[in-house]
Amino acid sequence: MKKSIEERLHSKELNVPNFLIYNFLAYFWKFTVAKGYYLKATFIDDPKKEKGPYILVSNHASRLDYMFTAIPLLPHRFNFVAGYNEFFRSHLKGIFGLLHEIPKKNFTPDVYPVIQMKKLINKGGRIALFPEGMSSISGGSQPVALGSAKLLKFLNVPVYMCHIDGGYLTSPKYNIKDRKGKVCVSYKKLFSIDDLNNKTVDEITEILNKNIVMNDYEFNKKEQITYKSKEIAKNIHQLLYKCPKCGAEFESISDENSWTCTKCGNRFEMDNKYNLKAINDSVIFEDPKIWYEYQRDEVKKEISNPDFYFEESVDIGFLPKYKYLKNKKTSNIEGKGILHIDHNGIYFRGKRNGKNFEFNLTLNETPTYGMCTDASRFYTFVKGEFIEFYPHRNSVIKWFLVTEELHRLHGGKWQNYK
């Protein structure tokens, strides 16, 4: 009987990547794709001096982080932890297989990757992972995913940190088209084996969070690096959904270099250093990260109302069983309905393949969502099954903020930085 993609994925025994294949591909990327990012590496501590297995953790700035983190450490090889759903996409299938990448279901318990990581460590391998669980949405960082500290204690090998500055600006979440410009990375030792054994989970989590913090807009206010793009602001309305002048939501538009509220005319222009310029008497923020946090603060005010709810008409997508996704799709749309969230949880009611389909999620089990590509859609796992939501309005970012803050308000474990 033919195995499904999922069955094949979870029956595969992962190995340390082949030395010749890994280094051929890595050096090829170094002298082609990565060349345009003027990658500058600084070593406080040099992981290449580590003879045995170790973990490399990094802030997750963009989809290009596999290059930014690994190229300065050649010829060291890594098994990267990647989003489970990415293994269902045809254009990634071959390279993920060759490099023995580790599939992980983000923001939900998943035993398979933990077992594989331990086996790879026992084989002398090195693991590269991004504890935030997803590349940056706002240009800043999020607290590390639940379980990150426990995983490091379980693997029990030295942990090194790579910090990326400028990575988000090469491929922001609202428009992932490449924009070449300087990227800086630095390396240091974060935990020895004794540290992992002697420190509590909370202490390790606090150290991870402290070192993972990034803010690429703040970084470039000082550096003023030019990032080459003819559409530097295109689709930034996906990220900045609320107008600070009139309060309208989901009414903004953007073009190659500007954002405009269609309700009141509030407007800014953005240059290729990501500087914002208010037009006429417009009301804006200093940078998109500050704007993003303003939207979070507004959501916190909204959810203080015990009768608060938010809902949206969405299409729903699922991963294929046997045939890989083509044309860089992230899921196959199989239905539609209403996604609803309030103080009691998250609910969906609708149709899937012509039949009634519904599910409930608790706020406690849903700290946040995943985002496959840009900010046009988002996903979660329901009883282990991947479900992607395509809202009919530009509401993706509000779904993230509302879900995260309701989770925190009701005692969820994934709290914000202290």
Helices and strands as residue ranges (DSSP letters): H 5-11, H 19-31, G 34-37, E 40-43, G 47-49, E 55-58, H 65-70, G 71-73, E 79-83, G 84-88, H 90-98, E 102-104, H 111-122, E 127-129, H 148-155, E 159-165, H 167-170, E 184-191, H 193-198, H 201-212, H 216-223, G 236-238, E 252-254, E 258-261, E 267-270, E 276-278, H 288-303, E 309-318, E 332-342, E 345-352, E 355-361, E 378-382, E 385-391, H 396-409
